Amino acid sequence: MAARGTRQTVSVVLPVRLAADPPWAAGPFPVADHDGAAEAAARRRLFTTAAGRVLYDHRWHRRAAVTHGPLRLDGMELLRTPSTRAPDQALAVLHLTAPDAPLLPLLRAYSRRRQTSDPDPLTGPLDPAVLLTGVADTAPPPAPFALARPYTVAFLTPDALTPCALRDPDTGELPLSADLLLRSLASRASLSDLPPAPESLPGLRSGIDRVSADWSALVQRQGAAFLGHRPDTGPGDFYDYAAGNARGVYLDALLLGSAQRDRIDELTDELSSVFDGPGLSRRLAELERGIAVFRSTYWRQHLNAHGPANRLLVSFQTRYRLPERFEQILAEAADYARLAQNQESQQIAGALGVLTILGLPVSTALSVLQVLGDSSATHLVVALAAALAATAGALTTRYGRLVLASLRGSRR
C-alpha cells in the first residue's frame, strides 16, 4: 500500500486562535490562474449565499514555496470561525505536495502510528507554529474544542505502474485494493495499523463516493482522501481539474463541516453546565441565542442543489453524528426551557400567594374598623397585630408552606 502516485497532495486543517486579521491576501487559496478575490467569486457561484458568507467573508491566503524533506508547502489559508465563547477561533490550512515519496507513510508518520518509526514530516520549517508565528496561535485548543484534531485531505492519482488503484482494463471493475488504499489514505493508517475484520469487507465500500469513473472520495473522522482510478498522464490531464477541486470546493465542504463540529461541541458543553449556579433563566436565554446564531450562521446541510460537495459535507456530518447531536441539543434545550418556565410560573404563583396571605387579614381588619367608624390608633395597632398573627398562622398551614417552598425554589 506504499504506492507513489503521479500527483500527491495533502491539505492539513488544524484549529488555531486568530487575534487579528492576518496581513495576507483576501480570499481562499487560488487553484487556478487568478487572485483570491476572483477565486472566492467563482466558488460563491457554486454554493448557497449563507454557505458562501461562512466560507469566504473572513478568509485569507498566502502562497509559499518551502521544501523540507519529502514535502513542499505550496500555500496557507486562514478561515475565521468565531463563536460567542471563542471569538478568535479559526481554521488554518496548509497545502502540501509530496513530489517523490509515497504519500501513505507520510500520513502515518504525521499521525504518529505506533508501527512507524518515520519522523513527523511537519517539523522544522514546516512546523505550523513556525509557519504561523506572529499570525495565529497554534497551541492545542482548550475545552470544549480539545477533541478538534488536525484533519487531512489527501489526493493521489496513480500511474500505469500502480495497478492496485486502477480499474480493470477489460471489465472496468474496480479492485478491492483500490478501496483499501483509499481507506488507508483517509484514515492515515495502513492495513497493519487498522486491519479490517473479514466480516466488514462486504460493507467497506458503502461510505465511498464515486465522484466519477475516474476517481473516488472517502470521508473519515481523521481525514478525507481522493484517489484516481486511471493512469495520470501529467499536465493537461483531467486530474488538473480534479486536484483543483480537492483543494478547492471539496475542501470547503469539509471546512464547513469542521466549523459545525466545533460549534456543536461548544453548545454541548454549554448545555452540560446550564444548571451550574444561580440564574437558570438567564443562562437558558444565552444558550437559546447561541443555538439560534448557530442555525442561522453555520448549520447548513446543503451547499448547493446537488453534487459531490453536498455528499462530502453529509458524509462528514454523519461521521461525527452532527445531525443527531444537534437534534439532541434542541430537545434538551426545549426541556430545560419548559423547566425554567415552570419555575417562573411557580415564582409568580408564590408571589401572588404571599400577597393573598399578607393582604387578606390586613384588608379585613382595616375594613372592620372602617365599618365600625373606629379611628382609635390603639385599636388600629391591635387590628394590625391580629392581622399579622393571622398571617403567621396562615403560613403554617399546608398552603402557606407551599407558597414559601415555591419562593425558595425560584431563588435557586
ROKEVEX-272120 format. One record per residue (C-alpha): x, y, z. Coordinates in steps of 0.1 Angstrom, whole numbers, always signed. Each point is the difference from the previous one (the first is absolute). Last residue first. Layout:
BEGIN
NODE      X      Y      Z
NODE      X      Y      Z
...
This chain:
BEGIN
NODE      X      Y      Z
NODE   -322   +286   +432
NODE    -21    +30     +8
NODE    -32    -15    -15
NODE     +3    -30    +24
NODE     -1    +22    +31
NODE    -31    +18    -13
NODE    -18    -33     -9
NODE     +8    -13    +35
NODE    -14    +31    +17
NODE    -33     -3    -20
NODE     -2    -38     +6
NODE     +5     +6    +38
NODE    -28    +26     -1
NODE    -24    -25    -17
NODE     +8    -27    +25
NODE     -6    +23    +29
NODE    +27    +16    +20
NODE     +0    +31    -23
NODE    -37     +5     +9
NODE     +9     +3    +37
NODE    +26    +26     -7
NODE    -25    +19    -20
NODE    -26     -2    +27
NODE    +25    +13    +25
NODE     +8    +28    -24
NODE    -37     +9     -3
NODE     -4     -1    +38
NODE    +30    +24     +3
NODE    -16    +22    -26
NODE    -33     +1    +19
NODE    +17     +7    +33
NODE    +20    +29    -16
NODE    -32    +14    -15
NODE    -19     -4    +33
NODE    +27    +20    +17
NODE     +0    +27    -27
NODE    -37     +5     +5
NODE    -20     +9    -31
NODE    -29    -25     +4
NODE    -28     +7    -24
NODE    -12    -36     +4
NODE     +1     -5    -37
NODE    +35    +15     -3
NODE    +13    -22    +29
NODE    -14    -31    -17
NODE    +15    +10    -34
NODE    +34     +5    +16
NODE     +0    -34    +16
NODE    -12    -17    -32
NODE    +27    +18    -21
NODE    +27    -11    +24
NODE    -12    -36     +1
NODE     -4     -2    -38
NODE    +32    +18     -9
NODE    +27    -21    +15
NODE    -13    -35    -10
NODE    -12    +13    -34
NODE    +31    +19     -8
NODE    +21    -30    +10
NODE    -21    -22    -23
NODE     +4    +24    -29
NODE    +38     -1     +5
NODE     -1    -38     +2
NODE    -21     -2    -32
NODE    +25    +23    -18
NODE    +29    -21    +13
NODE    -17    -33     -9
NODE     -6    +14    -35
NODE    +37    +10     -3
NODE    +10    -35    +11
NODE    -23    -16    -26
NODE    +15    +22    -27
NODE    +35    -10    +11
NODE    -11    -37     -3
NODE    -15     +6    -34
NODE    +32    +17    -11
NODE    +20    -30    +13
NODE    -22    -24    -21
NODE     +4    +22    -31
NODE    +38     +2     +5
NODE     +1    -38     +4
NODE    -19     -6    -33
NODE    +20    +26    -19
NODE    +33    -15    +12
NODE    -12    -35     -8
NODE     -9    +11    -36
NODE    +35    +15     -2
NODE    +17    -32    +11
NODE    -21    -20    -25
NODE     +9    +23    -29
NODE    +37     +1    +10
NODE     +6    -37     +2
NODE    +37     +6     -4
NODE     +3    -24    -30
NODE    -34    +10    -12
NODE     +8    +37     -1
NODE    +31     -7    -20
NODE    -19    -22    -24
NODE    -27    +27     -4
NODE    +27    +25     -8
NODE    +16    -23    -26
NODE    -34     -7    -16
NODE     -7    +37     -3
NODE    +34     +6    -16
NODE     -6    -29    -24
NODE    -29    +16    -17
NODE    -35    +13     +5
NODE    -21    +31     +7
NODE    +28    +18    +18
NODE    +18     +0    +34
NODE    -28    -21    +17
NODE     +1    -11    +36
NODE     +6    +35    +13
NODE     +3     +9    +37
NODE    +27    +27     +1
NODE    -16    +34     +1
NODE    -38     +0     +5
NODE     +0    -33    +20
NODE    +31    +10    +20
NODE    -15    +34     +9
NODE    -33    -16    +11
NODE    +19    -26    +21
NODE    +21    +28    +17
NODE    -32    +20     +7
NODE    -16    -31    +16
NODE    +31     -4    +21
NODE     +0    +36    +11
NODE    -37     -2    +10
NODE     +7    -33    +18
NODE    +28    +17    +20
NODE    -23    +29    +10
NODE    -29    -23    +10
NODE    +23    -22    +21
NODE    +15    +29    +19
NODE    +16    -17    +29
NODE    +29    -24     -1
NODE     +8    -29    -24
NODE    -33    -12    -15
NODE     +9    +10    -36
NODE    +34    -17     +2
NODE     -7    -30    -23
NODE    -18    +22    -25
NODE    +30    +23     -3
NODE    +23    -30     -8
NODE    -25    -13    -26
NODE     -2    +35    -16
NODE    +38     +1     -3
NODE     +3    -34    -15
NODE    -28     +9    -24
NODE    +21    +31    -10
NODE    +31    -20     -5
NODE    -18    -26    -22
NODE    -17    +27    -21
NODE    +34    +17     -6
NODE    +15    -34    -11
NODE    -30     -6    -23
NODE     +5    +34    -16
NODE    +37     -9     -5
NODE    -10    -33    -16
NODE    -22    +17    -25
NODE    +28    +25     -8
NODE    +24    -29     -7
NODE    -24    -12    -26
NODE     -2    +35    -15
NODE    +37     +6     -3
NODE    +30    -23     +8
NODE    -18    -31    -12
NODE    -17    +20    -27
NODE    +34    +12    -13
NODE    +14    -35     +0
NODE    -30    -12    -20
NODE     +4    +27    -26
NODE    +37     -8     -6
NODE    -11    -36     +2
NODE    -17     +3    -34
NODE    +35     +0    -15
NODE    +17    +31    -13
NODE    +31     -5    +22
NODE     +6    -37     +7
NODE    -13    -32    -16
NODE    -17    -12    +31
NODE     -8    -37     -4
NODE    -35    -10     +9
NODE    -18     -4    +34
NODE     +8    +32    +18
NODE     -2     +2    +38
NODE    -14    +28    +22
NODE     +4     -1    +37
NODE    -16    +13    +32
NODE    +13     +3    +35
NODE     +0    -13    +36
NODE    -38     -4     +3
NODE     -3    -16    -34
NODE    -11    +14    -34
NODE     +6    -21    -32
NODE     +3    +12    -35
NODE     +2    -17    -34
NODE    +15     +7    -34
NODE     -1     -7    -37
NODE    -35    -16     -3
NODE    -14    +31    +17
NODE     -3    +13    +35
NODE     -5    -35    +12
NODE     -7     +8    +37
NODE    +12    -28    +24
NODE    -21     -6    +31
NODE    -14    -34    -10
NODE    +33    -13    -14
NODE    +11    -18    +31
NODE    -34    -17     +4
NODE    +11    -33    -14
NODE    +34     +2    +17
NODE    -14     +4    +35
NODE     -2    -37     +8
NODE    +36     -5     -9
NODE     +9    +25    +27
NODE    +20    +30    -13
NODE    +36     +3    +12
NODE     +6    +35    +15
NODE    +37     +5     +3
NODE    +10    -30    -21
NODE    -24    +11    -27
NODE    +17    +34     -1
NODE    -12    +30    +19
NODE     -6    +37     -9
NODE    -37     -6     +2
NODE     -7    +16    -34
NODE    +31    -14    -17
NODE     -6    -35    +14
NODE    -37     +0    -11
NODE    +10    +10    -35
NODE    +27    -28     +0
NODE    -27    -25    +11
NODE    -23    +13    -27
NODE    +26     -5    -27
NODE     +9    -35    +14
NODE    -36    -11     -4
NODE     +4     +2    -38
NODE    -20    +24    -21
NODE    -18    -16    -29
NODE     +5    +14    -35
NODE     -4    -35    -14
NODE    +30     +0    -24
NODE    +23    +27    +13
NODE     -7     -9    +36
NODE     -2    +32    +19
NODE    +32    +14    +15
NODE     +9     +5    +37
NODE    +19    -32     +7
NODE    +14     +0    -35
NODE    +25    +28     +7
NODE    +25     -3    -29
NODE    -23    +19    -24
NODE     +1    +31    +22
NODE    -22     +6    +29
NODE    -17    +32    +12
NODE     +1    +10    +37
NODE    -18    +27    +20
NODE     +0     +2    +38
NODE    -22    +21    +22
NODE    +14     +1    +36
NODE    -17    +10    +32
NODE    +20    +13    +30
NODE    -18     -8    +32
NODE    -31    +16    +16
NODE     -6    -21    +31
NODE    +12    +28    +23
NODE    -25    +24    -15
NODE    -22     +1    +31
NODE    +24     +4    +17
NODE    +33    +16     -8
NODE    +17     +2    -34
NODE    +35    -15     -6
NODE    +24    +29     -6
NODE     +1    +12    -36
NODE     -4    +37     +7
NODE     -3    +20    -32
NODE    +19    +28    -18
NODE    +32     +7    +19
NODE    +14    -34     -7
NODE    -23    -19    -25
NODE    +26    -19    -19
NODE    +21     -7    +31
NODE    -30    -13    +21
NODE    -12    -20    -30
NODE    +33    -18     -2
NODE    +11     -1    -36
NODE    +33    +19     +6
NODE    +10    -27    +25
NODE    -27    -25     +5
NODE    -31    -11    -19
NODE    +15    -33    -14
NODE     -3    -17    +34
NODE    +28    -25     +1
NODE     -2    -35    -14
NODE     +0    -28    +25
NODE    -34    -14     -9
NODE    -19    -27    +18
NODE    -11    +23    +28
NODE    -17    +24    -23
NODE    +11    +35     +5
NODE    -29    +16    -20
NODE    +26    +20    -20
NODE    +20    -32     -5
NODE    -30    -18    -13
NODE     -7    +28    -25
NODE    +36     +0    -12
NODE     -1    -38     -4
NODE    -32     +4    -21
NODE    +14    +26    -24
NODE    +29    -19    -16
NODE    +30    +23     -5
NODE     +6    +19    -32
NODE    -19    +32     -4
NODE    -19     +1    +33
NODE    -20    +32     -2
NODE    -14    +21    +29
NODE    -28    +25     +5
NODE     -1    +10    +37
NODE    -35    +11    +12
NODE     -6    +20    +31
NODE    -35     +0    +17
NODE    -11    +28    +23
NODE    -12     +8    +35
NODE     +6    +36    +11
NODE    -36     +7    +11
NODE     +1    -32    +22
NODE    -29     +1    +25
NODE    -25    +17    -23
NODE    +13    -18    -31
NODE    +25     +9    -27
NODE     +9    -22    -31
NODE    +27    +22    -16
NODE    +17    -17    -30
NODE    +38     +1     -4
NODE    +17    -14    -31
NODE    +35    -12     -8
NODE    +20     -7    -32
NODE    +21    -23    -21
NODE    +20    -17    +28
NODE    +23    -27    -14
NODE     +3    -34    +17
NODE    +27    -28     -2
NODE    +25    +17    +23
NODE     -7    +37     +4
NODE    -10    +22    -29
NODE    -16    +34     +4
NODE    -16    +18    -29
NODE    -28    +21    +13
NODE    -32    +17    -11
NODE    -21    +17    +26
NODE    -37     -2     +6
NODE    -27    +18    +18
NODE    -36     -7    +11
NODE    -26    +21    +18
NODE    -29     +4    -26
NODE     +9    -32    -19
NODE    -12    -32    +18
NODE    -27    +13    +23
NODE    -15    +25    -24
NODE     +1    -25    -28
NODE    -20    -25    +20
NODE    -27    +25     +5
NODE     -1    +10    -37
NODE     -2    -36    -12
NODE    +29    -14    -17
NODE    +14     -4    -36
NODE     -2    +37     -8
NODE    +19     +8    +32
NODE    +29    -21    -13
NODE     +7    +22    -30
NODE     -3    +32    +21
NODE    +24    -14    +26
NODE    +26     -9    -27
NODE     -4    +34    -16
NODE     +7    +16    +34
NODE    +29    -24     +6
NODE    +19     +8    -32
NODE     -1    -18    -33
NODE    +17    -29    -18
NODE    -19    -28    +16
NODE     +0    -18    +34
NODE     +1    +33    +18
NODE     +3     -2    +39
NODE    -32    +16    +13
NODE     -6    +37     +2
NODE    +19    +30    +13
NODE    +37     +3     -4
NODE    +19     -3    +32
NODE     +8    +25    +28
NODE    -19    -22    +25
NODE    -32    +13    +16
NODE     +5     +2    +38
NODE     -1    -24    +30
NODE     -2    -31    -21
NODE     +0    -32    +21
NODE     +7    -32    -18
NODE    -18    -33     -9
NODE    +17    -22    -26
NODE     -7    -10    -36
NODE    +29    -17    -19
NODE     -4     -1    -38
NODE    +17    -29    -17
NODE    +13     -3    -35
NODE    +14    -29    -21
NODE     -2     +1    -37
NODE    +17    -29    -20
NODE     -5    -23    +28
NODE    +24    -20    +23
NODE    -15    -31    +14
NODE     +8    -11    +36
NODE    -30    -23     +0
